[in-house]
Amino acid sequence: MHLLVTVAKQAVEQFVKQGTVMPPPQDIPSEYLEKAGVFVSLKKKGELRGCIGTFSPCTENIIREIIANAVSAAVRDPRFSPVGPDELDDLAYSVDILSTPERVSDETRLDPKQYGIILQSGQRRGLLLPDLEGVDTVTDQLRITRMKAGIRPDETAEIYRFTVTRYT
Protein backbone atom coordinates (compact mmCIF):
# COMPACT_ATOMS: atom_id res chain seq x y z
CA MET A 1 0.00 0.00 0.00
CA HIS A 2 1.38 3.42 -0.97
CA LEU A 3 2.36 5.77 1.87
CA LEU A 4 -0.39 8.27 0.97
CA VAL A 5 -3.08 5.57 1.03
CA THR A 6 -1.72 4.29 4.34
CA VAL A 7 -1.97 7.80 5.80
CA ALA A 8 -5.60 8.11 4.63
CA LYS A 9 -6.48 4.70 6.10
CA GLN A 10 -4.79 5.43 9.44
CA ALA A 11 -6.47 8.84 9.65
CA VAL A 12 -9.93 7.33 9.11
CA GLU A 13 -9.34 4.46 11.52
CA GLN A 14 -8.04 6.68 14.32
CA PHE A 15 -10.90 9.17 13.94
CA VAL A 16 -13.63 6.53 13.72
CA LYS A 17 -12.25 4.50 16.66
CA GLN A 18 -10.97 7.29 18.93
CA GLY A 19 -12.57 10.53 17.71
CA THR A 20 -9.17 12.19 17.32
CA VAL A 21 -7.27 13.51 14.32
CA MET A 22 -3.92 11.81 13.91
CA PRO A 23 -0.73 13.86 13.71
CA PRO A 24 1.28 13.66 10.48
CA PRO A 25 3.73 10.75 10.44
CA GLN A 26 7.44 11.38 10.93
CA ASP A 27 9.97 11.19 8.09
CA ILE A 28 7.66 12.35 5.29
CA PRO A 29 9.31 12.46 1.85
CA SER A 30 9.89 16.08 0.84
CA GLU A 31 7.56 15.92 -2.20
CA TYR A 32 4.61 15.41 0.18
CA LEU A 33 5.51 18.50 2.19
CA GLU A 34 4.43 20.69 -0.75
CA LYS A 35 0.91 22.09 -1.15
CA ALA A 36 -1.67 20.59 -3.50
CA GLY A 37 -5.35 19.88 -3.81
CA VAL A 38 -6.23 16.37 -2.65
CA PHE A 39 -9.27 14.11 -2.91
CA VAL A 40 -9.75 11.03 -0.75
CA SER A 41 -12.29 8.44 -1.88
CA LEU A 42 -13.60 5.54 0.18
CA LYS A 43 -15.29 2.53 -1.37
CA LYS A 44 -17.06 -0.34 0.33
CA LYS A 45 -17.55 -3.50 -1.73
CA GLY A 46 -16.87 -1.49 -4.90
CA GLU A 47 -19.46 1.20 -4.13
CA LEU A 48 -18.62 4.80 -3.22
CA ARG A 49 -18.80 5.27 0.57
CA GLY A 50 -17.38 8.80 0.81
CA CYS A 51 -15.37 11.29 -1.21
CA ILE A 52 -14.18 14.68 -0.05
CA GLY A 53 -11.43 16.86 -1.41
CA THR A 54 -9.99 20.24 -2.06
CA PHE A 55 -9.11 21.50 -5.53
CA SER A 56 -6.73 24.01 -3.99
CA PRO A 57 -4.83 23.35 -0.78
CA CYS A 58 -6.30 24.33 2.59
CA THR A 59 -3.44 23.12 4.80
CA GLU A 60 0.32 23.49 4.78
CA ASN A 61 1.13 20.25 2.94
CA ILE A 62 -0.18 17.21 1.07
CA ILE A 63 0.00 14.92 4.11
CA ARG A 64 -2.13 17.23 6.28
CA GLU A 65 -4.53 17.68 3.34
CA ILE A 66 -4.91 13.89 3.10
CA ILE A 67 -5.55 13.53 6.83
CA ALA A 68 -8.22 16.24 6.84
CA ASN A 69 -9.94 15.01 3.68
CA ALA A 70 -9.82 11.34 4.70
CA VAL A 71 -11.60 12.15 7.96
CA SER A 72 -14.13 14.30 6.11
CA ALA A 73 -14.76 11.58 3.51
CA ALA A 74 -15.47 9.11 6.32
CA VAL A 75 -17.69 11.21 8.54
CA ARG A 76 -18.71 14.46 6.77
CA ASP A 77 -19.73 13.52 3.23
CA PRO A 78 -23.37 14.68 3.25
CA ARG A 79 -24.39 11.90 0.86
CA PHE A 80 -23.60 9.18 3.40
CA SER A 81 -23.95 8.39 7.09
CA PRO A 82 -20.66 8.46 9.02
CA VAL A 83 -18.46 5.39 8.67
CA GLY A 84 -18.79 3.11 11.67
CA PRO A 85 -16.08 0.99 13.31
CA ASP A 86 -17.69 -2.19 11.93
CA GLU A 87 -17.06 -0.96 8.35
CA LEU A 88 -13.35 -0.22 8.59
CA ASP A 89 -12.16 -3.63 7.37
CA ASP A 90 -14.37 -3.35 4.27
CA LEU A 91 -13.06 0.02 3.05
CA ALA A 92 -10.79 0.57 0.06
CA TYR A 93 -9.03 3.93 -0.24
CA SER A 94 -7.78 6.07 -3.09
CA VAL A 95 -5.93 9.37 -2.91
CA ASP A 96 -5.82 11.81 -5.84
CA ILE A 97 -3.24 14.60 -5.88
CA LEU A 98 -4.47 17.35 -8.21
CA SER A 99 -2.44 19.49 -10.56
CA THR A 100 -3.12 23.23 -10.59
CA PRO A 101 -6.36 23.74 -12.57
CA GLU A 102 -6.00 25.55 -15.91
CA ARG A 103 -8.80 27.39 -17.67
CA VAL A 104 -9.78 26.02 -21.07
CA SER A 105 -11.60 27.93 -23.76
CA ASP A 106 -13.49 25.06 -25.35
CA GLU A 107 -14.60 21.47 -24.82
CA THR A 108 -12.22 20.07 -27.45
CA ARG A 109 -9.41 20.39 -24.89
CA LEU A 110 -11.18 17.99 -22.49
CA ASP A 111 -10.82 14.23 -22.14
CA PRO A 112 -12.70 12.57 -19.25
CA LYS A 113 -10.10 9.80 -18.98
CA GLN A 114 -7.15 12.21 -18.72
CA TYR A 115 -8.59 15.39 -17.16
CA GLY A 116 -10.89 16.20 -14.30
CA ILE A 117 -12.92 19.37 -14.66
CA ILE A 118 -14.20 22.25 -12.60
CA LEU A 119 -17.18 24.24 -13.84
CA GLN A 120 -17.89 27.62 -12.32
CA SER A 121 -20.78 30.02 -12.79
CA GLY A 122 -20.85 32.85 -10.28
CA GLN A 123 -20.51 31.32 -6.80
CA ARG A 124 -21.57 27.86 -7.96
CA ARG A 125 -18.82 25.41 -8.66
CA GLY A 126 -18.69 21.69 -9.39
CA LEU A 127 -15.77 19.32 -9.75
CA LEU A 128 -15.50 15.87 -11.29
CA LEU A 129 -12.35 13.76 -11.05
CA PRO A 130 -10.95 12.13 -14.20
CA ASP A 131 -11.16 8.49 -15.21
CA LEU A 132 -14.36 7.63 -13.34
CA GLU A 133 -16.35 4.53 -14.15
CA GLY A 134 -19.37 5.38 -16.30
CA VAL A 135 -18.03 8.78 -17.38
CA ASP A 136 -16.86 8.04 -20.90
CA THR A 137 -17.53 11.23 -22.88
CA VAL A 138 -16.98 14.95 -22.48
CA THR A 139 -20.76 15.36 -22.70
CA ASP A 140 -21.23 13.02 -19.71
CA GLN A 141 -18.50 14.80 -17.78
CA LEU A 142 -19.98 18.26 -18.36
CA ARG A 143 -23.57 17.13 -17.63
CA ILE A 144 -22.64 15.47 -14.33
CA THR A 145 -20.48 18.40 -13.22
CA ARG A 146 -23.24 20.91 -14.08
CA MET A 147 -25.71 18.87 -11.99
CA LYS A 148 -23.29 18.76 -9.04
CA ALA A 149 -22.85 22.54 -9.20
CA GLY A 150 -26.49 23.40 -9.85
CA ILE A 151 -25.55 25.04 -13.15
CA ARG A 152 -28.28 24.71 -15.79
CA PRO A 153 -27.35 23.43 -19.28
CA ASP A 154 -28.21 26.83 -20.81
CA GLU A 155 -26.01 28.81 -18.38
CA THR A 156 -22.51 29.95 -19.28
CA ALA A 157 -19.80 28.44 -17.12
CA GLU A 158 -16.03 28.73 -16.97
CA ILE A 159 -14.26 25.40 -17.54
CA TYR A 160 -11.03 24.39 -15.84
CA ARG A 161 -9.18 21.12 -16.32
CA PHE A 162 -6.66 19.34 -14.15
CA THR A 163 -4.83 16.04 -13.97
CA VAL A 164 -4.45 13.77 -10.97
CA THR A 165 -1.89 11.36 -9.69
CA ARG A 166 -3.98 8.55 -8.24
CA TYR A 167 -2.79 6.24 -5.49
CA THR A 168 -4.75 3.13 -4.51
Secondary structure, DSSP 8 states (H G I E B T S, - for coil): --HHHHHHHHHHHHHHHHS------SS--GGGGS---EEEEEEETTEEEEEEEESS--SSSHHHHHHHHHHHHHHT-TTS----GGGGGGEEEEEEEE---EEESSGGG--TTT-EEEEEETTEEEEE-SS-TT--SHHHHHHHHHHHHT--TTS--EEEEE-EEEE-
